[in-house]
Amino acid sequence: MVTSGKIRLITADSERLRVALQSQMQLLAQQITDDDGIIGHIKAVYQVATTDMLSITLDHVTTKYASEQTVDINLVTIAFFVDQKSVSTLVSNALEAVKTA
């Protein structure tokens, strides 16, 4: 069965979120195997975007750098011999934990 979830966050520290996501993926895998499930695949797509502004007056270009980044996370779990509702809850909890990290 395939279960997925996604979130979008604004942060000044995207690396902290990446570390939290890695930790939550490990916990998710452990929870599935603890419930006697078999993991087919757990995958996260982690995209970081920064928006900077460039402007020019006459001949001098000024750049203003954003202090924050937008992070999009898509988390997909393929697992067997586990309840889909249970895995959906685990995926939601994992993403919520990343959000509050």
N, C-alpha and C positions, 0 to 999 in steps of 0.2 A: 504494500500500500504506500502511496505517496502522500506526504503531508508537507505543506509549505507555509511560510509566513514572511512578511516583509515589514520593514520600518524605515523611516527617514528621520535623521537626527541632525541637529545643528550643534557643532561643538568647536571648541578651540583646541581640542586634544584628540585627534582621530586615532592616534596610536593607542591611547588608553582604551578606546572602544574596540580596537582590533584585538588587544590582549584579552579583554572581557569576552569577546565573541569566541576566541579560541578556547577559553576556559569553559564557556557554556556549551560549546560543541562537545568537549570531552565529557562534561557532566551528562549531557543528553545521551551520548553513546553508552555511558555507564548505566544510566537509568533504564535504557531499553534492554540492555543485556541482563540487568538485574531482574527484569520482568520476564526473563526467558525468551526475549525476542532476538531476532537475527537482524543485524544491520546490513542492508544492501548497499547503502550509501548515505552519507550525510555531507552536504555541500553547502557552502555559503559563497555568494557573490557579494563582494565588499567594494563599493565604489565611493571614492572621495573626490569631491569637486570644490574648487576654490574659485571665487569670482573676484577678480581685480578690476579696477577701473583705470583706464588711461585717458588722459585729456591733453589737449594742446591749445595754447594761446600763443599766437604768432609762431615762434620757432622752438619753443621748449615743451617737451612732452613730460607730463607729470603722471606718476603712477601711484595710486592709492591701493594698498594691499589689504585684503579682507582679514580681519582678525579671527574669523570663524570659517569653518568648512561644512559643507553638506555631505552627510554620509548616508548612502542607501545600502541597506543590507537585505538580501534575499536568502532565506535559509530553507533548504529542501532536505527532507528525510525520506529515505526509502527503507522501510522496515517490514519484517515478516513475523507472524505469530504473536502480534501484539494488537491491542484494541486501538482502532484509529482515533477514537475520541481521546483516549489516554495520550497518544503520541501528539495529537493536535494541542493538547493542554501543555505537554512538555515543551513543544516548540514555542508556543506563546509565552510560557514562563521564561524560556531561555532568552527570547528577544526582549522581554520586559526587564530581565536582569541586566542585559547589555545597556538598555536605555537608562537604567538607574546607576550604572557603574561610574 
